[in-house]
């Protein structure tokens, strides 16, 4: 991974290239996913089975799209006690964090004769997309917890989880155990764009959702984009990214390991180190080369570091934080000697990991905060998945006759300026 001195023209060019790393969709993919969505809307389960047979498993039938309670119960004996222990801890801590996000309805009577308020209610139905990985080899059990727990805490009564089946028509047992632990009962063996379409519009087997959440590949993301508006979605998540701010007290091996933890996800992932120390930059570069060698996903990580990786040597921490705010990374790590002194200067990041012993995977799995985070600079305006994604807020308004007459003139004046005569009459007829 190349090292740049910042500020410089070369460093600026590299930063611009990383900033312009947005989620793009090819015209042929848009056409293909649109066709899938329309086929699901038209043919329902029959279309789901056709796509599932073509891309995932010929063993899935219409009658077996939904995972049975027997399959869920049998999954537990296929997992080991260490996994169950970790799952219990993760569930407990994720639940504790998201409970603090709950909001209550409220009413205010600050103005005499006027009652104002906000009703907070959950959506009726939520859909959760959980990638299974090729042949179920990389089941994202943490995503089950991160998506299901805030939905359940919000009070959503109907939660449907979709995940692609393995070739034998089964779902990875770790996903089923995680779903049961999180409280999800309805699980369906479908994946990709056709699963998103099924959640958005419903089929004979899969009920329509009001909100769809969860990460996926380019086709899942594109499908979410195309159905957005007919249903709510969490975000359009792109390839993973990390930016690490480090000073001379950081540990080069830790930094290299954390940069690679994101680079191994995808060739389009972004890993950036911004440091005040040229010595740290040099040592991290060496550590990256050493740690890359044994990685099973070495080719993916190497491609990511080459395309969207960078080591920037900056004059001071203030400059480093400025770059971090500019990139608005999904994951921001602060491996500096006094990280809490600059927390208040961070404005744009999906999640902030503070200190040498808080690597990004801590947040991915077990700390408690959600790991479904805004990417590709969208942390400038977007937030992590939370309880708020599963609730809506309704305004409540009541005026007494006296209060209405007191403000009627101002209401009519504003309506007159806007040229809306019927609005004026709606008020005036009551006077």
N, C-alpha and C positions, 0 to 999 in steps of 0.2 A: 504494500500500500504506500503510495507516494506521500512524501512530507513536503509541506508548503510553509513558507514564512508569511505571516499575515500582519499587516496588509501588504499585498503585492498584486500585480495584474494576474499572475498565474493562480494565486489563491482565490481571487475574486471570480475568475472564470470557472474554477472548480465549484465554488459555492453556488453560482448561478445554475450550473448544470444540475446540482443536487436539488436546488429549489424548484426547478422546472420538472422534477420527477413527479408527475401527476398520474392519476389513474386514467388511462386512455383505452378506448374501445374501438376495435376495427369494425368497419362497415359490415363485413361479412359475418362477424360475430353478433352484431346487433340484429341483422336479418335472421340469423339462425335462432337466436334466443327468442326473438319475437314470434317466430313460427312455433317454437316449443310452447310458449305461453298460450298462443291461440289454440293449439292442439289440445292442451290440457283443459282449457275452458270449454272446448267443444266436446271432447270425448272422455274427460274425467279419468277414472281408473284404467280404462282400456289403453289410453295414451301413456299413462304412468307405467303400465306393465311393458308396453312396447319399448319405451326408452330404457327401462331397467334391464330388460333382456338384452338390449343392444349394447349397453355400456357397462353394466355392473354384474348382473347375475340372472341366468336363465332359470334358476331354481325358485325365484319369487313368483307366486301366483296372486291373483286378486284376493283370494281367501287368506293369504299369508302376508299381505302388505303390513298389517298391524302386528307388532310383537305381542305374543301371548304372555299371560301372567306366568305360565309354566316356564317359558323361555327366560323370563326375568329371574325367577326363583332359581333356575338351574345355573344361571351365570355366576352366582356367588361362589360355588364350589370350584369354579375354574380360575379364581383369583387367589392370590396368596395373602396371608395375614398382614404382611408388611404394607401391602397396597391398601388394605382396609384401614389400617392404623393411620396412614397418611391421608386417606380420603376423609376419615372422621375429623382429623385435625383441620384440614382445609375447609370442610363444610362448616365446622364450628366457627372458624375465624372469618370466613367470608360472610356468614350470616350475621355475626356480631357487628361487622363494619357496615353492612347495608341496612341494618335495623336503624342506624343513626340517621339515615337519609329519609325516613318516613316523615311525611307531613300530614297535618290534620286540617280538616275544614275549619274555617274561622268566620266570625261575624264581628263587624265593627258598628258602633252607634255613636261615633264621635260627633256627628252633626245632628242637631235636634230634629226629630221627625224623619230621619233618613237612616235606613238600615242597609249596610253594604257587607258583602262577604264573598267567600270563595269556597266552593264545594270541591273536594278532592276525591275522585272516584277512580277505581282501576278500570282498565279496558275489560271487556268480557272474555276475550280469547287472545292468546299469544302463541306465536309459532317460533320454535327454536331450531336453528340449523346447526348441526354439529358435524364437522368433517370427520371421516373415518380413516382417511389416509389410504394409500394403495393397499388393497387386500386387508384393510383393517390393521395394518402394521403400525400406524401412528395415530391411535385413537385419542382425540383431544378430550380426555375426561375432565380436565379443568374447565373447558368451555361449557360443558354441561352444567357445572356448578355456577359458573359466572353468569350464565344466562337464566337458569331456572330459579336460583335463589332470590334475586331481586324481584322477579315476576311473582313468585309465591308470597313474598313479604308484602308486595303491593296489594295483594288480594285478588289477583287474577284467578278466576274460577276454572278456566279451561286452558290447559297448556298442552300443546302438541309438539313433540320433538321428532324431527326428521333427520335421518342419517343414512348414507349409502350402505347397502349390504355388502358383505364379502361375497366371493364367487360362489360359495356354498349356500348362499341365501340367508345366512345368519348375520347377526350384529356382534361386533367385538364385545365379549362379556364384560370388559372393564367399563364400557360405555353404559351397559345395562345396569350394572351395579351402581355406578355414579348417578344415573337417572333415578333409580329407586331411592338412593340416599338423599337426593335433592327434592324428592317428592313428586317426580314426574311419572305418570301412569300410562299416558298415551304416547307410544313410540311407533314410528313408521319407517319401513325399510325402503326409503327413496332418497335420492341425492340430486345434486346439481340443479340446473335451472328448472327442471320439471318439478322438483320438490318445492321450490320457492313459488312456482305458479300454483301448485296444489294448495299451499298455505294461503295464498292471496285470494284465490277464487273458490276453493273448496272442490272436493270430488265426492263420489258416493261414499268413500271411506274416510277421507281426511277432511276435517271440518275447517271452514274458513276462519282465518285469524284476523284480528284487528291490527296487530303489530307483529312484525317479523324481525328477529334479531339473530346475531351470530355470524361468524366469519366464514369465508369460503373462497373457492378459486375464482378466476376471472368470470366464469359463466354464472356462478352464484351471485357475485357482486353485480354483474350486469342485469341479471334478472331482478334483483332487488331494486335497482335503479328504475327499471321499466315498470314495475308494479307500484312503485312509490307514488303516493297520491290516492290510489285505490286502497292502500293500506299504509300504515305507518312503518317506518324502518328505523333501525338504530343509527346506521351510518354506512357509507361506502368505504370499506376498509381496503387499503392498498397493501403492498408489500411492507414487511416489518422494518423498523428503523431504530437506531440508538445513537445518541450523541453523549459523549463522556467529557466532562470538564475535569481536568487534573492539574495539580501543581507538582512541585518537586518532591513532596512527601508521599505521592501515590506509589502503588506497587505495579510495576510494568506487567508482570505476569497476570495480575488480576484484570488489568485493562484489556490486554490481548484476549483473554478468555471471554470477557464480556462483549467485546466487539464481534468475536466469532459466534457467540451465542445467537446473534441476530443475522449475521451473514449466512449462516447455514440454512436459514429458512427458505431463501429464494434468490435467484441470480439478480433480482431487482431490489433486494434489500439494501439498506444504507447503513453503514457503520462509520462514525466520525469521532475522532479524538481531537479535542481542542485543549492545548496545554501551554502553560507558561514556561515550561522547561524543555530546552532542546535535548537535554540528556534523557529525559523521560521519553521524548519522541523517538530517539534513537533506540532505546532499549525495548520499547513497545514494538517497534518495527521488527527487531530481531526475534522477540517472543512470538509474534504472529507467525513468522516463518516456521518456528519450531512446533507451535501448537497446531498448525495446519496439517502437518505431515500425517498424523495418525487418524484424522477425522474421516469418518465414513462418507460424509457429505463434503469432502474436500473440494471437489470440482465446483460445486454450487457456491461455497463460501469464497473460493478464489475469484470466481466470476463477479460476485457481488462486490468484493473489496476493490476489484479493478474498475468496475463501472461506476459505483456510487460510494466508494470509500475515500477517506482522506484523513491525514494527520496535519493539523494546523498548529504552528507555534506562534503564539500571540504574546504581546508585551505585558499584559496584566489580566487579572481575573475579570475586571469590568468589561474588557473587550471580549473575553470568552463568553460571558453571560449575554452580551449583545448578540453574538453569533448564534447562541442557543435560542434566544427569543426570535431571531430572524428565521431560523430553520423550523422552529416550533415542532420539535421531534416527538414521536410517539413515546419513546423512553428517554429520559434525561437522567444521567448519573452524575453525582457530584463527588468525585474522589479527590477532595481537597482537605487541608488541615482544619479549617473552620467553616464547614459547609453551612451551618445554620445562620451564619452572619450575612449570607447573601440570598437566603430563601426569598426574602421580600422583593428582590429584584427580578425574580423569574415570573414572567407573565404568560408565556406560551409553551405548554408541554402537556402531553397526555398524562404522564405520571412522572414523579421525581423520586429518584432513589438516592438516599443521602448516606454517605460514608462508605468506607472501604469494604465493609461487611454486609452491604445491601445490594447484591447483584440483581440484575433484572429478573432472573428466574424466581427470586423470592416473591415478586409481585405476580408473576405468571401463575403461580400455583397456590400459595399458602398464606401470604401476609393478610389478605382480607379485601383490599381495594380491587376493583374490577380490572381484568386484563384486556377487555374489549375496548380498545383505545383509538382515538382519531389519528390518522396517518397522513403523510404527504402534505404537511403544513396545515391541515385542517384543525389542528389544536389551537389555531388563532381564534377560532369561533366555536369549536365543538368540544364536547366533554366525553368522559368515559361512560360506558353503559352503566345505568343506575336504576334505582327504583322509579325515578322520574320518567323513564322511557315507557313505563307500563301504567301510568296514570294520566288523567287529563283533569284540567282545572276549569270549573264552570263559575262564572261570575254570578253573584246574587245581588239584586237591587230592589229596594222598596222605599217609596216616598209616601209620606202622609199628605193629605190635601193641603195643609198649611205650607209644608216644605215645597210641594210642587208649585204652588202659586208664587212662592218667593223666588224661584229660579226660572219660572216659565218664560219671562221676558228675554232672558239671556239665551235660553234654548232656541226661541223663535228667531232671535237676531242671527245666531250662528247658522240656522237653517236657511234664512233668507239670503245670507251671503253666499251660501252654496247653491242657491237657486232651487231648493227643494220645497215646493209649495205644499205638498201633501204632508211633509214633516211639520211645517208650520201649522197646518190645520189640525194635525193630530194633537198638538199641544193646545192651540187656541180654542178648540171646541170644548175643552174641559174648563175654560175660564168663565 
